[in-house]
Amino acid sequence: MRLVPCVTAVTVTAALALAGCSSSPGKPAGSAPGAAPAGRTAYERVLDQVGPDGTVTKDTALAAFAAAIAPLPGLPSPARSATANPSGTLAVQWILRFWPQLTAGQRDAVRAALASPGGSGGSGGPAAGGGGQAPSTTDPDIDCQRADSAGAGPYRAQLDAAVAAIAAHRGPLKLKTSVQVNNTNRWQPSTMYTFACRGGKVAADAGVAPDSCTIHLNPKAFTGYTDRDRASFLIHEAMHCFLDDRFGLRYPSAPAWLVEGIPTWVQGTLGGGDPKTAEHWTTYLAIDKKPLYARTYDAVGYLAHLAETGTDVWSRIDPMFTAAFAGGNAAAFAAARPGPAFLDSWPSSYARGRHPGPAWDTAGAGRPDYRADVPVFALPNGGHGSFATPAAGTYLVSLAVTSDVVEFGTAPGAHGFYGDAPLASVAGQAFCAHSGGCACPSGGPALPALPAATAYLALTGGQSPASLTVTGTSTADFCAKPRTSCVIGTWTSTGFDIAAGGPNGITEHGGSGVVLRIAASGASSVSFGPMSPVTFTSKSVAGSLRYDGTATGTVRPQEITAATGRWLPSGGNFGNVTATVAVTSPFKSTVFNHKPLSDLLALGKGLAGGVSGNPVFGPGTYTCSPSTLVIGPPTGGSVTGTWTLRRS
């Protein structure tokens, strides 16, 4: 089993000053933390039209503007709702994106809706539904006010506090801001919205860098919300200004889960929570397999879970946007650098504490005490379930197991948990769920106990789709099935961690890239060509070793049917294998350079006690799962450690 000399191969919460504003009593009905989702507004239903990859059509943009900002010619007027929409910035960005494709009447209606209080809407002046001819199909020609409007004083103080809080994480805001209080268009269904300006006009040319940012406060922001709520909403709008400042007019072209998800996360993180943030959390917590890339404001939960699993979200915001511009959703997801702790606990966090352990809950500023209903799947003898998630999606289901045996299918690339067990440890395995045991009459593998008789199954593939099958089987049917050895397949080493000879002996590390192939017949090969060097260290010598070439042998998989046992290959032809050894201490020299392995044996004894002429195909122990094969030296000897391989 020896492969190398002398060793066996084997939320920061920031308080904002609420300067000089009086409180408004109450909050909108249905938005209190802990409440079930209230009746969905027309705008929320439009957001459902975002494609699973984040695509937005012109029809979606038109419908979003009509539902969030103002009616448009050619579209039915959306029903009015007592519940205010959140920030309408996304709807403004979308309509400007499709500006050249709008009719003249639609462009005029947008101009009239976005005109600053008391100001001009630009060259086209008719109200919504008017038929005036637009002077340009590329330039919205909408005026931006250069100064705060009447009545903006208290909100200017709140905005300045918001800008200062964000600047503590991102640096100063270079764009000039203005606050516009809308007391004229009472229909406006959104609390606030923001757009970038250049030279006193709405900036819509992608080649133009904005020089200012205008934030509009609408009547809905003053109905049923407190000063603290409005301060939180202004944090959201201020973050839009920071992103306009950083990315210019590329910013609106980013995926909506970033365009609105990031400001919503900042809103909750710095504002401490408000009714709108709670509503977005409630949407996020639904057990509906919704891909991250189809989310908008409700991406707040994804970002909050990144933060609680160790990611500094503030430092990842700009890389995520930059990656999105260059490579789309998947590149932005990767730029967030979600670690294994995030991926494993992302789907299980939707359980919201209904299973013990930190992986089964999620926290974040503004998160309500809301738990969505988790579907229950019964698994009797003969039962079969197939569970799948789309790319950047998650799923959670409760398995009610009454079968004797539970067999989990393989799930390459999947992350999550079944009860307390990571999916990687149960995928491709069978477990006994019967209280009396599952012993086969003619022997066979001993089944480990199922982690829990009734438990939650949480699944995600991260950036990729994922699927997992679960089958319930009687003990008799399970015992009648022919067994297939786990070790059959192709494996690639991730590294060695070996020690020999006790405290004064030698240690060895490295050796990733070795490819082990085991056919169903047992015929096997080891390709050493891709192998990275193994470094060895002892009291007297240090250096590195690597092999080249391919060895062949036999593993006899019919004798290796359990998950763990003795590793007893046979044969082993190493005539084409060479070794290279470089000593770095007490002298520096390449003492062997692509010499036959057989020539290394005597040198190995001189270095540190001997090397095996039968690496990999020598005796030892093994532990096998669908994704990992760990081979070790024989028990009781002076050599300890592991050689770990991943299924390719």
Buried (B, 14 or more C-beta within 10 A) or exposed (E): BBBBBBBBBBBEEBEBEBBEBEEBEEBBEBBBBEBEBBEEBBBBEBBEBBEBBBEBEEEBBBBBBBBBBBBBBEBEEBEEBEBBBBBBBBBBBBBBBBBEEBBBBBBBBBBBBBBBBEBBBBBBEBBBBBEBEBEEEEBBBBBBBEEBBEBBEBBBBBBBBBBBBBEEBBEEBEBBBBBBBBBEBEBBBBBBBBBBBBEEBBBBEEEBBBBBBBBBBBBBBBEBBBBBBBBBBBBBBBBBBBBBBBBBBBBBEBBBBBBBBBBBBBBBBBBBBBBBBBBBBBBBBBBEBBBBBBBBBBBBBBBBBBBBBEBEBBEBBBBBBBBBBEEBBBBBBBBBBBEEBBBBBBBBBBBBBEBEEBBBBBBBBBBBEBBBEBEEBEBEBEBEBEBBBBBBBBBBBBBBBBBBBBBBBBBEBBBBBBBBBBBBBBBBBBBBBBEEEBBBEEEBBEBBEBBBBBBBBBBBBBBBBBBBBBBBBBBEBBBEEEBEBBBBBBBBBBBBBBBBBEEEBBBBBBBBBBBBBBBEEBEBBBBBEEBBBBBBBBEEBBBBBBBBBBBBBBBBBEEBBBBEBEBBBEBBEBEEBBBBBBBBEEEEEEBBEEBBBEEBBEBBEEBBBBBBBBBBBBBBBBBBBBBBBBBBBBEEEEBBBBBBBEBE
